[in-house]
Amino acid sequence: MTADTRLTGCGTALATPFTHAGEIDERALRGFVDWQIDEGIDFVVPCGSTGEAATMSPAEHRRVVEITVEQARGRVAVVAGAGSNDTKKAIALSREMREAGATHLLHVSPMYNKPPQRGILAHFLAIADAVDLPIVVYNVPGRTGSNIEAATTLALAKHPRIVAVKEASANLPQITDCIRGKSEGFTVLSGDDELTLPILALGGDGLISVVSNVVPRLMTELVRLGRAGKLEEARALHMRLLPWMRAAFIESNPIPVKAALAMMGKMENVLRAPLVEMDAKHDGLVTAALKTAGAL
């Protein structure tokens, strides 16, 4: 496994800007990617659940990744979401993302059809065998309806193209087992902003963040401090960001993130159905959290 395929640090699960007409807002997306990189983010992750990939056409999905790659200009890795609960579709989309210029792929565990662990294993290995890009396994049982057990993650880690796991199970014993049992080149990334500090303290390697859409510099610094063992400083920053970490999930992601980014002038507060704008009763909470974090 080469150094350039290994993912560490803080990456942003990018929100996708839409115009009021419902189209991809290319200008806002280019500006947003540039801002994230200028703020020091370590890598970017377009077309995940935060990016509303589920309601994009295949052409839109590819275009968002192409724009992200163009704006990144090789400065950071671009980890493109390519997940599907149909293994053949996941392979086809992975090949599209490779052609679009992605450096890595993010693959969520198959949702809805809930395969057993051996089915999850077969799914990821088929993708890794078919596409020559490094793959991040994404475990998010709250969205998929099934969990990737630590033993399955560690078995997948033996494949040379499966380089990391984004762990969003909130199951610290399971995540600890992944950290304890992993090979040197494989990285364990938090997929839950609020659990990042304990995961780093246990030996985790970084984070794929939702809240860094709004505070990329601060989340990158939190990860840097945690990885360096500067836990007192990291804890202070965590506590400062905690109101936003919680407000960001007051409704389904990315509803609060889109509201916050609109408040900051980064993009319009436009989501695709069935997602809807944040309930106005949460405006005060989100505004206060952003002010505490220094984002407003």
Summary of the structure (lengths in Angstrom):
residues: 296
radius of gyration: 17.7
end to end distance: 41.2
largest distance: 48.8
contacts: 1063
relative contact order: 0.14
helix: 49%
strand: 13%
